[in-house]
Amino acid sequence: MLSRSCEEAERYERDGYECCGYCGSLYPKQLAELIKEGKAIMSGSDWKYGWPHKFYVSIPNPKAGEIVELGHGGFDEDCEWNANKPIMGGASKFLTMKFYSRHLELLSKEEFDEIAPIISEACGVKFEIKENGFCYSAPYDGFQKTRF
C-alpha cells in the first residue's frame, strides 16, 4: 500500500516539474506526457525492496545554460570558509528526477489504464492492478534497463 504521506502531501514545483511533497517523485501523468513527447529517459535504480519501486528520469532542464546556484560553501574575500557562500555556475542541459512506481496507485482506474502502459513501455516493467493489489512483471529476475 502507498504511504499515506504521499496521498496527503501537497505538490510542489521543482524546476518547472510537479513533484510529490513527501517523496519528491514526479507525478505519473506528467511523466507520461514527457515520455510521449520524447523528453524523458527512464533508468532503474536498485531493487533493494525486491521490486522496481524507484526509477531515475532524465528530463530537459528549463534553466539549461543559465547561471544558477549549484550549492553552498567556499572561501570569502578574507580567505575564511563560508558555508553559506553560494556556488554559481551554468545549469546543466538535463535534470535527473525520480519516479516512484507506487504513485501509479494514486490514479483512478481510467487514468491507470491510460498512463501505466506508457510508463511501462519506457522502463520495460509492466505495472498492473489486480485483485490482490499493485503488481509488476519484469522481463527477467533483477531486470533494470536504460532506454536511449
N, C-alpha and C positions, 0 to 999 in steps of 0.2 A: 504494500500500500504506500502511496505517496505521502511524504511528510506533510502534516497539517500546516507546517510553517510555509511551505511553498504554496499551498492552496490559499493561505490567508495573507501572504506577503504582497505588499504594494510593488508595482512595477517601477523600474527606474530606467533612465536612458543612459547608455554608455556609448559615446562617440556616434550618436545617431541611431543606435540599435536598442530595441526594447528588451530588457532583461528582468529576470526574477529577482525581487528584492531580498530573497532569502539565500538562494544558492548561486545567483549570477548567471543562470542558464539563459541562452537565447530562447525565445518562445517558438514553439513548433510552427505556427502559421508564418511568422516572418522568415524562419529558416527555410521552409518550403518555397516561399516566394523567391528567396535568394538563390536557391538551388535551380528553380525553373528558369531564372534569368541568367544562369551560368556564372553566378558571382560567389558561390560557396564551394569550398573543397573540404570534405569531412575526412577525418582520420581517427582511428581508435586510440583509446588510452589503455591503461592496464585493465585487466578484468579481475581486480582484487576481490570483488564481491561475487565472482563466479559468473557474471553475465555482463553484457555491454551496457553499463549504466551511464558512461560518460564518453563523449566524443569531443575532439578539438575541431574547430571550424575556422578556416582561413577565409576572411571576407575583406572586401575593399575598405581601406581606411579613408573616410571622407575628409580627413585632415592631411592626407598624404602631401609631403613636401613643405607643409607649414612648419614654422619654428614653434615648438610646443615644449611644455615642461615634461621632461622624461623621468625626473626623480629629484632627490634632495641629497645634499652633502657636498662639501668642498671647502677649500681654504678661502678665506676672505682676503681683503687687501692687506691686512696686518699679519698674514700667514697663520692665522688662528683658524682651527677647524670650526666650521659652522654647519651643524647637521640640518639646519633649515634652509641653507642656500640652495636655490633651485638650480637644477642641471637642465640646460636648454639645448635643444637640438632639433634636427629635421624629423618630422613624423614619417614613419615607415609607410610603404605602399599598402601593406596588408595588416590587419589586426588578427590576433588569434583569440577567439572566443571559445566558449564551451557550450555544449548542449547535453543536458541530462535526459536520457530517453524516457524516464518516468514522467516527464512533463506531457507526454502523449496521453497519459491517463486523465489529464485535466480537460481534454477535449470532449465535446459531445460525440455521440456515435457517428453523426453525419460528418463532423469535422475530422474525426479519426479516419473514417473511410476515405476521405479526400487527401489528407495530409500524410498519414503514415506510409502509404506506398511511395510517395515522393522521397521522403527521408530514407526509407528502406533501400530504394534504388541507389541513392547517393552513398550510403555507408555499407551496403552489402548485407545488412542484417534485416530479416523480416520481423516486423512487430505485429502482434495480434492481440485482441482482447477476446478471451474465450470465457466459458462458464466458470472456470477456475481462476480467472483473473488475467493480468497482463502477462503476455508471453513473448518470447523471441525465438527465432531459429537462425542459426548461423550456418554457412556452408560446410564448416568442419569445426572440430573442437579447437578452441583457442584462436579462432579467426579474428584477425584485425586487418584492416585494409585502408590504404590511402588511395583516393581516386585522383587522377590527373587528367 
